[in-house]
């Protein structure tokens, strides 16, 4: 423990004393130190300008995608390519943000580990942090969260549709022309459960919940089979592929927070949702529950308050209370009931349009990944049980 405290003290000293007068290279260009190179030419990368502070120490300028980002979800992702074994000291200096995410590393871009806190020194104001990364003879990815890119969604979609009775189609295209897939189960049913994921690019923990929740809906057991026999399930796993690929903090390529564009529908991604809702309405279908998966600093559901009665009344409280009896202690969560005035938020728009239980399912940034999956499966099971008990006019 003493050697860790000594190291942290050293990093704090570096944060305070290092000059930034060394060579600087722009984002997108290799940043060469004595024993490693910092690169960012891959999907999800955000590195910023790189300044050489010493032979084994660089500073990265981490800034948002545009000047209108209101939520400081300060994403970063880059790769270290070593020339020899040693140590890389990386100072993350934030512009219009602060150090929010615990750094994670991977040797293959697929399996990730959280960097021990003893190897991270955060400035007292949170505006910078220095991370120590041991180097071997292999490249190492460093990222704010695990990289879950559109190609990985494609593989998951194919696995799901190969193993269960979901049908994969295209909802449409993003602003850059990337496909936005739609998963459909039991399209002939008039009663619909609608799920949406990844409106905000960095919100990876919410994606883990989405995967586990949806897989539970498609399980081959009596509960899930009965549910799918009665309900249509529509799912948009990845609404903002452009933002994810660009390493954005919050927005799509239209400099817009998609979860503030429900109602205005100014962006191509949200207009696809509008068109989907219009089609369902025209076909006489009824959305009964809406879930929007996100991440924040804690596990919380944002729901309607007592002044906004849903149909069915009291459904959300009953669902979350039923689940609470089974949720593991490693996944504490709260139900935050709120007014529904901000129409541009997805859950508020869906409530005002349909009067239904409409929830933002928020997962803590650093919540235990296995606990996320376990809790999501329980939430899905309890939702199915409760929806199967409902009768509608």
C-alpha positions in Angstrom: 0.0 0.0 0.0 2.9 2.4 0.8 4.3 2.1 -2.7 0.9 3.0 -4.1 0.6 6.1 -1.9 4.1 7.1 -3.0 3.1 6.7 -6.6 -0.1 8.8 -6.2 1.9 11.5 -4.6 4.3 11.4 -7.5 1.5 11.7 -10.0 -0.1 14.6 -8.1 3.3 16.3 -8.3 3.4 15.7 -12.0 0.0 17.2 -12.4 1.1 20.4 -10.7 4.6 20.8 -12.0 4.7 19.5 -15.6 5.2 22.1 -18.3 3.2 21.8 -21.5 5.8 23.4 -23.7 6.8 20.2 -25.5 5.9 19.2 -29.0 2.1 18.9 -29.6 0.4 16.9 -32.4 -3.3 17.2 -33.4 -5.9 14.6 -32.9 -5.7 11.9 -35.6 -1.9 12.0 -35.8 0.4 9.6 -34.0 1.8 11.1 -30.8 5.3 9.6 -30.3 7.0 9.3 -26.9 10.3 7.5 -26.2 8.8 4.1 -25.6 5.3 4.3 -26.9 3.0 6.0 -29.4 -0.5 7.2 -28.7 -3.0 6.6 -31.6 -6.7 7.3 -32.1 -7.5 5.9 -35.6 -10.4 3.6 -34.6 -14.1 3.7 -34.0 -15.0 5.3 -30.7 -11.7 7.0 -30.2 -11.4 10.5 -28.7 -7.9 11.6 -27.9 -7.5 15.3 -28.7 -4.3 17.2 -29.1 -1.3 15.3 -27.6 1.6 17.1 -25.9 4.9 15.4 -25.0 5.7 16.3 -21.4 8.6 13.9 -21.0 9.9 10.6 -22.5 7.2 8.6 -20.8 4.5 11.2 -20.1 2.0 12.8 -22.5 -0.9 15.1 -22.0 -4.1 14.5 -24.0 -6.6 17.4 -24.4 -10.0 15.8 -24.0 -12.8 18.0 -25.3 -16.5 17.5 -26.4 -17.6 17.1 -30.0 -19.1 20.7 -30.2 -19.7 23.7 -28.1 -23.3 22.8 -27.1 -22.7 19.7 -25.0 -24.5 20.4 -21.7 -23.8 17.1 -19.9 -20.1 16.5 -19.1 -19.9 12.9 -20.0 -16.2 13.3 -20.7 -15.4 10.4 -23.0 -11.9 9.4 -24.0 -10.5 6.4 -25.9 -7.0 5.8 -27.4 -4.5 3.1 -28.0 -0.9 2.9 -26.7 1.5 1.1 -29.1 4.7 0.3 -27.1 8.2 -0.1 -28.5 9.4 -1.6 -25.3 8.1 -2.7 -22.0 7.8 0.0 -19.5 5.2 2.5 -18.2 3.1 5.2 -19.9 2.0 8.2 -17.9 -1.1 9.8 -19.5 -2.5 13.1 -18.3 -6.1 13.7 -19.4 -6.8 17.4 -19.4 -10.5 18.1 -19.8 -12.0 21.1 -21.6 -15.7 21.8 -20.7 -15.7 18.6 -18.6 -14.2 16.7 -15.7 -12.8 13.3 -14.9 -15.9 11.2 -14.6 -15.1 7.6 -15.8 -12.6 5.2 -14.2 -10.1 4.3 -17.0 -10.4 0.8 -18.4 -7.8 -1.1 -20.5 -7.9 -3.9 -22.9 -5.3 -5.9 -24.9 -7.8 -6.9 -27.6 -10.5 -4.3 -27.6 -13.0 -6.9 -26.3 -12.1 -7.9 -22.7 -11.7 -5.0 -20.4 -10.3 -4.3 -16.9 -10.7 -1.3 -14.7 -7.5 0.5 -13.9 -6.8 0.3 -10.2 -7.5 3.6 -8.4 -3.9 3.5 -7.0 -2.7 4.1 -10.6 -4.9 7.1 -11.2 -4.2 10.6 -9.7 -7.1 13.0 -10.1 -6.6 16.7 -9.7 -8.5 18.2 -6.8 -10.7 20.2 -9.1 -11.4 17.2 -11.3 -10.3 18.9 -14.4 -7.4 16.6 -15.1 -6.1 13.2 -14.1 -2.9 11.2 -14.7 -3.1 7.5 -15.4 -0.2 5.1 -15.1 -0.4 2.3 -17.7 2.0 -0.6 -17.6 3.3 -1.6 -21.1 4.3 -5.0 -22.4 5.1 -5.9 -26.0 1.4 -5.6 -27.1 -0.8 -2.6 -27.8 -3.2 -1.6 -25.1 -6.5 0.2 -25.5 -7.4 2.8 -22.9 -11.0 4.0 -22.7 -13.5 5.7 -20.4 -15.8 2.7 -20.8 -15.7 -0.5 -22.7 -15.9 0.0 -26.4 -19.3 -1.3 -27.6 -19.3 -0.3 -31.3 -21.9 -0.8 -34.1 -20.1 -3.9 -35.4 -20.6 -5.5 -32.0 -24.3 -4.6 -32.0 -24.4 -6.2 -35.5 -23.0 -9.5 -34.1 -25.4 -9.4 -31.2 -28.4 -8.8 -33.4 -27.4 -11.7 -35.6 -27.0 -14.0 -32.6 -30.3 -13.0 -31.2 -32.2 -13.5 -34.4 -30.5 -16.9 -35.0 -31.5 -18.2 -31.6 -35.0 -16.7 -31.0 -38.1 -15.6 -32.8 -37.0 -12.0 -33.3 -36.9 -10.5 -36.8 -34.2 -8.0 -37.8 -35.0 -5.2 -40.1 -33.7 -1.6 -40.7 -35.5 1.2 -39.0 -33.5 3.6 -41.2 -30.3 5.5 -41.5 -28.4 7.8 -39.3 -27.2 11.2 -40.4 -24.0 9.7 -41.8 -25.8 6.8 -43.4 -25.1 4.1 -40.8 -27.9 1.6 -40.4 -30.1 1.7 -37.4 -31.5 -1.8 -36.9 -35.0 -2.7 -35.5 -35.8 -5.9 -33.7 -39.4 -7.2 -33.9 -41.1 -10.0 -32.1 -44.7 -11.0 -32.8 -45.5 -8.2 -35.1 -49.2 -9.2 -35.4 -49.9 -8.4 -31.8 -51.7 -5.1 -31.1 -50.1 -4.5 -27.7 -46.5 -3.4 -27.9 -43.5 -3.1 -25.6 -41.0 -0.5 -27.0 -37.3 -0.5 -26.0 -34.7 2.1 -27.1 -31.0 2.1 -26.3 -27.8 4.2 -26.6 -29.1 7.6 -27.5 -26.0 9.0 -25.7 -22.7 7.5 -26.9 -20.8 7.0 -23.7 -23.6 5.3 -21.8 -22.2 1.8 -22.1 -23.4 0.4 -18.7 -27.0 1.1 -20.0 -26.2 -1.0 -23.1 -25.2 -4.0 -20.9 -28.6 -3.7 -19.1 -30.3 -3.5 -22.5 -28.7 -6.7 -23.8 -29.5 -8.7 -20.7 -33.1 -7.3 -20.5 -33.9 -8.1 -24.1 -32.3 -11.6 -24.0 -34.5 -12.3 -21.0 -37.6 -11.3 -23.0 -36.5 -13.8 -25.6 -35.7 -16.7 -23.3 -37.1 -20.1 -24.0 -39.2 -20.6 -20.9 -42.8 -20.5 -20.0 -42.9 -16.9 -18.8 -41.1 -15.4 -21.8 -43.0 -17.6 -24.3 -46.4 -16.5 -22.9 -45.3 -12.9 -23.0 -44.2 -13.1 -26.6 -47.4 -14.9 -27.5 -49.4 -11.9 -26.2 -47.1 -8.9 -26.8 -45.2 -7.4 -29.7 -41.7 -6.4 -28.7 -40.0 -3.6 -30.7 -36.4 -2.7 -29.9 -34.0 -0.2 -31.2 -30.7 -1.2 -29.6 -28.5 1.6 -31.0 -30.1 4.9 -31.8 -26.9 6.9 -32.2 -24.3 4.9 -34.1 -22.6 8.1 -35.4 -22.0 9.5 -31.9 -20.7 6.1 -30.8 -18.2 5.8 -33.7 -17.1 9.4 -33.3 -16.4 9.0 -29.6 -18.9 11.8 -28.8 -19.7 12.8 -25.3 -23.4 13.4 -25.9 -24.6 14.2 -29.4 -25.2 12.8 -32.9 -23.5 14.3 -35.9 -26.1 17.1 -36.0 -24.8 18.5 -32.7 -27.9 17.5 -31.0 -28.8 15.5 -27.9 -31.2 13.0 -29.3 -32.9 12.7 -25.9 -34.0 16.3 -26.2 -35.4 15.9 -29.7 -38.5 13.8 -29.1 -41.3 16.0 -30.3 -39.3 18.4 -32.4 -37.8 15.5 -34.4 -35.3 17.6 -36.1 -32.7 14.9 -36.4 -32.9 11.9 -38.8 -32.5 9.4 -35.9 -35.5 10.7 -34.0 -37.6 11.2 -37.1 -37.2 7.4 -37.6 -38.9 7.0 -34.2 -41.6 9.4 -35.1 -42.3 7.5 -38.3 -42.4 4.2 -36.4 -44.9 5.6 -33.9 -47.1 7.0 -36.6 -47.1 3.6 -38.4 -48.0 1.8 -35.2 -50.9 4.2 -34.6 -52.1 3.9 -38.2 -52.1 0.1 -37.8 -54.2 0.3 -34.6 -51.3 -0.9 -32.4 -51.0 0.2 -28.8 -47.7 0.9 -27.0 -48.3 -0.3 -23.4 -44.8 0.3 -21.9 -41.8 2.3 -23.0 -38.2 1.9 -21.7 -35.2 4.1 -22.6 -31.8 2.7 -21.5 -29.2 5.1 -20.3 -26.3 5.6 -17.8 -25.6 8.1 -15.1 -23.7 8.1 -11.8 -26.1 5.7 -10.0 -28.8 3.1 -10.7 -32.1 5.0 -11.0 -35.3 4.9 -12.9 -36.8 8.2 -13.9 -40.6 7.8 -13.9 -43.8 9.8 -13.8 -44.8 11.4 -10.5 -48.2 11.2 -8.8 -49.6 14.1 -10.8 -49.2 12.2 -14.0 -51.3 9.1 -13.8 -50.4 6.3 -16.2 -52.6 3.6 -17.8 -52.4 1.2 -16.1 -52.4 3.3 -12.9 -49.6 2.5 -10.4 -47.9 0.1 -12.8 -44.4 1.5 -12.5 -44.3 1.5 -8.7 -45.7 -2.1 -8.5 -43.1 -3.3 -11.1 -40.1 -1.8 -9.4 -41.3 -2.9 -6.0 -41.8 -6.4 -7.1 -38.4 -6.5 -8.6 -36.8 -5.1 -5.4 -37.4 -8.3 -3.5 -35.2 -10.2 -5.9 -32.5 -7.7 -6.9 -29.0 -8.5 -5.5 -27.5 -6.2 -2.9 -24.8 -5.3 -5.4 -27.4 -3.4 -7.5 -29.1 -0.8 -5.3 -31.5 1.5 -7.2 -34.0 4.2 -6.7 -37.3 5.3 -8.3 -37.1 9.0 -9.0 -40.6 10.3 -9.8 -40.5 13.5 -11.8 -42.9 16.0 -13.6 -43.2 15.4 -17.3 -42.9 18.9 -18.6 -39.8 18.6 -20.8 -41.4 17.1 -23.9 -38.1 16.6 -25.8 -37.1 13.8 -23.4 -38.2 10.4 -24.7 -40.0 9.2 -21.6 -41.9 12.5 -21.3 -42.9 12.5 -25.0 -44.1 9.0 -24.8 -46.2 9.7 -21.7 -47.8 12.8 -23.2 -48.5 11.0 -26.4 -49.9 7.8 -25.0 -50.4 8.2 -21.2 -48.4 5.0 -20.6 -45.7 4.0 -18.1 -42.6 5.5 -19.8 -39.3 5.1 -18.0 -35.7 6.1 -18.3 -33.7 3.1 -17.1 -30.4 4.6 -15.8 -27.5 2.4 -14.9 -24.6 3.6 -12.8 -21.4 4.3 -14.8 -19.3 2.0 -12.7 -21.9 -0.4 -11.5 -20.7 -4.0 -11.3 -21.2 -5.5 -14.8 -22.4 -8.8 -13.6 -24.8 -7.2 -11.2 -26.1 -5.1 -14.1 -26.9 -8.2 -16.0 -28.5 -10.0 -13.1 -30.7 -7.1 -12.2 -31.8 -6.5 -15.8 -32.9 -10.1 -16.1 -35.0 -9.8 -13.0 -36.5 -6.5 -14.1 -37.4 -8.1 -17.4 -39.0 -11.1 -15.7 -41.0 -9.0 -13.3 -42.2 -6.7 -16.2 -43.4 -9.7 -18.1 -45.3 -11.1 -15.1 -47.0 -7.7 -14.5 -47.8 -7.0 -18.1 -49.4 -10.5 -18.5 -51.8 -9.6 -15.7 -53.0 -6.4 -17.4 -56.3 -6.0 -19.2 -56.8 -3.0 -21.5 -59.9 -1.2 -22.8 
